[in-house]
Amino acid sequence: MQTIRGFRDILPETIGLWQKVEKEATQLFEAFGFSEIRIPILEKTELFARSIGEATDIVEKEMYTFEDRKGDKLTLRPEATASIVRSYVQHKMYASDPVRKFFMTGPMFRRERPQKGRYRQFYQIDAEVFGIDSPYIDSQLILILHELFKRLGLTGLSAHINSLGCPDCRPAYQKALLEFLESKKETLCENCLRRMDKNPLRILDCKVIECKGALMDAPSTLDHLCPACTDHFETVKRTLEIQGVDFMVDKTLVRGLDYYTRTAWEIQTTTLGAQSAVAGGGRYDKLVAELGGPPTPAIGFAIGFDRLVEVLEQIEAPKEKPLDLFIVSLGDTAVEKAYLWSCELNRNNVRTELDFRGKSMKALMKRADKLKASYVLIAGENELAQNTVLLRNMATTEQVSLKLDHLVLDLIRIIKK
Ligand code: AMP
């Protein structure tokens, strides 16, 4: 049996980097006032269709959707924002305090064409802020990403930022865009032509080479922003500059989902080839109301966890956790004693292993080496007959004889020194 195409196991050998990222991210989010939220993997299909948008790649062709036994249409979540908004509205969180900051980590599912950096089950680290329309929050979220990547030792990343405007300035922009698109109709792909009526902004995201070429001179949202959106974007840029966060304004950046307004961004790396985006985010001030809540500004981002780990793998090997102690036990009595000591040590956070297979001294010493044990405890029949054991420091090869009375306490004292 094999995993399904686009699905994969994250094996213990590589888990160290995943845990390191998760630890750094949690610490950072908590310092910035975020609380963890956990949401279901399965939701009603309608939630994603309504929020992400019918005319998007995700909803049109990438969702894992099926009917359950009662005929309800369900979908494996392709992203987290929609579910977190659903949760915010469902639990009326806005009633007690509209300002909420959440983070979460977990698997997402999209039926894309698998390749390096692109999987059908992939993981995201997600952050969302509700109830704050200030541009300082847009800036702060980009700063958090910058800080996290800095703490992880990553270089060569750049933030591409854009403003997508708001319902006040979008219509004028959409009109200018449609006029431009009409003039390019001959060159655009079928998908783009279909989207002209439904969602022309989406066309700017088309990956077909001919479309990309035709869209080079497309009008930019930035030239059509209303004064409020312009001010908002200026504050974001100014504060990022003051805080030394590198960014570039990218007028072609529209992001693949319908719900974005105002600031949108993507963090790109040069080290992953085609799949260059390691994180993306944006403001979605209308979504809470669209999903049945009171008008509430909101903004968030998602980090591609798999891709982030792939970038990290290029700069550091995952660290194995070294073993504190390996017990070499020779003879049945010794094995049982070793088992009891090892459990006691494990309960005291000393990483201890032993071997139950009755192997020779030589084989057991080899195993201790393989496990990179810092110490080896040798419990042979001769030693035990004298109520002692030998403790060997593998780095210095020094050996000391220890009495069996208070053995576990002595070991903890020596090993944890
Ligand atoms: P999005 O939710 O599309 O804005 O994606 C946010 C981030 O998730 C992207 O920048 C990628 O790093 C990551 N991502 C999206 N789709 C995939 C995928 N199929 N496989 C791996 N990572 C992905």
Boltz pocket constraint, residues with backbone or C-beta under 6 A from the ligand:
constraints:
  - pocket:
      binder: B
      contacts: [[A, 78], [A, 79], [A, 110], [A, 112], [A, 117], [A, 118], [A, 119], [A, 120], [A, 121], [A, 122], [A, 123], [A, 124], [A, 256], [A, 267], [A, 277], [A, 278], [A, 279], [A, 280], [A, 281], [A, 302], [A, 303], [A, 304], [A, 305], [A, 306], [A, 307]]
      max_distance: 6.0
